[in-house]
Amino acid sequence: MLILLIVLLVLWLILAIVGFAIKGLLWLAIIGIVLFAGTAAIGMVRRRGLRR
């Protein structure tokens, strides 16, 4: 599960970088940032729940 989370975070980060690099794809950067933040938040919540 942790490997999947890391792969998704890297994928979303790459999408954000590509979106910022190509000005016409700014929407791609926004989607990448939103997905990165969402995946990180879900990962933190699940890891916190497993510790208990």
The 8 nearest C-alpha neighbors of each residue, nearest first, counted from 0:
[[1, 3, 2, 4, 5, 42, 6, 45],
 [0, 2, 4, 3, 5, 42, 6, 46],
 [1, 3, 5, 4, 0, 6, 7, 8],
 [4, 2, 6, 0, 1, 5, 7, 8],
 [3, 5, 1, 7, 2, 6, 8, 0],
 [4, 6, 8, 2, 7, 3, 9, 1],
 [7, 5, 3, 9, 4, 8, 2, 10],
 [8, 6, 10, 4, 9, 5, 11, 3],
 [7, 9, 5, 11, 10, 6, 35, 12],
 [8, 10, 12, 6, 7, 11, 13, 5],
 [11, 9, 7, 13, 12, 8, 6, 14],
 [12, 10, 31, 14, 35, 8, 13, 9],
 [11, 13, 9, 15, 14, 10, 8, 31],
 [12, 14, 16, 10, 15, 11, 17, 9],
 [15, 13, 11, 31, 17, 12, 16, 18],
 [28, 16, 14, 31, 18, 12, 13, 17],
 [15, 17, 13, 19, 18, 14, 20, 12],
 [18, 16, 20, 14, 19, 15, 13, 21],
 [17, 19, 28, 27, 24, 25, 15, 16],
 [18, 20, 16, 17, 21, 28, 25, 22],
 [21, 19, 17, 18, 16, 22, 24, 25],
 [20, 22, 18, 19, 24, 23, 17, 25],
 [23, 21, 24, 25, 19, 20, 18, 17],
 [22, 24, 21, 25, 18, 26, 19, 20],
 [23, 25, 18, 27, 26, 22, 21, 28],
 [24, 26, 18, 28, 27, 22, 23, 19],
 [25, 27, 29, 24, 28, 30, 18, 23],
 [28, 26, 18, 30, 24, 25, 29, 31],
 [15, 29, 27, 18, 31, 25, 26, 30],
 [28, 30, 26, 32, 31, 27, 33, 25],
 [29, 31, 27, 33, 28, 32, 34, 26],
 [32, 30, 15, 11, 28, 14, 34, 29],
 [31, 33, 35, 29, 30, 34, 15, 36],
 [32, 34, 30, 36, 35, 31, 37, 29],
 [33, 35, 37, 31, 36, 32, 38, 30],
 [36, 34, 32, 11, 38, 33, 37, 8],
 [37, 35, 39, 33, 34, 38, 40, 32],
 [38, 36, 34, 40, 39, 35, 33, 41],
 [37, 39, 41, 35, 40, 36, 34, 42],
 [40, 38, 42, 36, 37, 41, 35, 43],
 [41, 39, 37, 43, 42, 38, 36, 44],
 [42, 40, 44, 38, 43, 39, 37, 45],
 [41, 43, 39, 45, 40, 44, 38, 46],
 [42, 44, 46, 40, 41, 45, 47, 39],
 [45, 43, 47, 41, 42, 46, 48, 40],
 [44, 46, 48, 42, 47, 43, 41, 49],
 [47, 45, 49, 43, 48, 44, 42, 50],
 [46, 48, 44, 50, 45, 49, 43, 51],
 [49, 47, 45, 46, 50, 51, 44, 43],
 [50, 48, 46, 51, 47, 45, 44, 43],
 [51, 49, 47, 48, 46, 45, 44, 43],
 [50, 49, 48, 47, 46, 45, 44, 43]]
